[in-house]
Amino acid sequence: MNIFHFTKHFTPSLIGRAGGESVILLTLALTACSPKPQTEYETTIVEKGNISTTVTATGTIEPVTSVEVGTQVSGIVSKIYVDYNSEVKAGQVIAELDRTNLISTLESQRANLTSAEGSLAYQKANYERYKSLYDKGLISANDFEQARLSFIQAQQQVTTARQSVKRAETDLGYATITSPINGVVLSKAVEEGQTVAASFSTPTLFTIAQDLTDMRVIADIDEADIGEVKEGQRVSFTVDAFPADIFQGSVTQVRQQPTTESNVVTYEVVISAPNADLKLKPGLTANVTIFTLEKNDVLTVAAKALRFSPNEALIAEDETIQGTDAKNKLWVREGKTFRAIPVEVGVSNGTMTEIKSGINAGTEVLVDMIFGNEGENEASNQNKNPFMPGPRNNKKK
């Protein structure tokens, strides 16, 4: 304090001549009065734990097998035997179309077949007669060839007529609509009395899901994450309908076909979704978490502990550092000695890292070094101003 008071009352001329000495004396005095910085150490424990990395996405729940049932003939829906959620068996009649026109068409084709068969019988007899006369040299070759050609044409007409009858019978059979699989009716697109037209495309009348106890999730995975996704990986997902439930599944297929929307490329991933309690319904949105890496009950440490290195400028004069050239190492503090322990590392998720060997579970290792009096200096400066807010505790423990 005396030195500070003495330099404070120097005249300008004295300061000009001896300014350097005054600054040195003042700096030495302030340094001698300042408290020695205290260093605190943040540590963590090497312990057993689980390491995992995940990919998140959204998807849609749908049945593994669903069939759209339509009709290949046009007509009026005369009967419907099922409704939404009806359970059906393979071959069960679920609807019928009006058969009036189809029966009429079938009868007409059968009549054409009968006529063609009669014409064939006549042409066959005529051919045989002309052949006998030709063999005896009583008719010309031209007459014989004409009779043979008429006989062949009659055979072709019978074949065509038979095919027409078969087609008409098939169309009549299409008027009875049956379920192709065992399952549950998910949707019904027609009502009795409605006309369906199958001129250009097959109209969908019903959608039937084969087994609602075995569902799947079709998730869209971003191109940045698709490289980590593999078949067989464990998946958990939730749905908004049951927010408290976590459903489990696995990746069953990674599809190669990309989808681009708004310059975002995604790939479809198929995830199994067992549904024994029938909670999952087709069309629900699933919030999917795919575990791309899982290691359970392995020795782990915080990843930042492997990046730590003691700062020689911060340690006390009586403290020493015993380092190592190993690429991966953990630091421990034994008394006043910092010692590096080389370790072999495994997988890492960025937060935790697997330790394969080199150190035992329960070892306390260093993570960071912090000036202990930085917060105190800041607090003392703020206390001078009653309007300043209180200091924030930035110390890590």
Buried (B, 14 or more C-beta within 10 A) or exposed (E): EEEEEEBEEBEEEEEEEEEEEBEEBBEEBEEEEEEEEEBBBBBBEBEEBEBBBBBEBEBBBBBBEBBBBBBEBBBBBBEBEBEEEBEBEEEBEBBBBBBEBBEEBBEEBBEBBEEBBEBBEEBBEBBEEBBEBBEEEEBEEEEBEBBBEBBEEBBEBBEEBBEBBEEBBEBBEBBBBBBBBBBBBBBBBBEEEEEBEBEEEEBBBBBBBBBBEBBBBBBBBEEEBBEBBEEEBBBBBBBEEEEEEEBEBBBBEBEEEEEEEEEEEBBBBBBBBBBEEEEBBBEBBBBBBBBBBEBEEBBBBBBBBBEBBBEEEEBEEEBEBEEEEEEBBBBBBEEEEBBBBBBEBBBBBEEBBBBEEBBEEEBEBBBBBBBEBBBBBEBEEBEEEEEEEEBEEEEEE
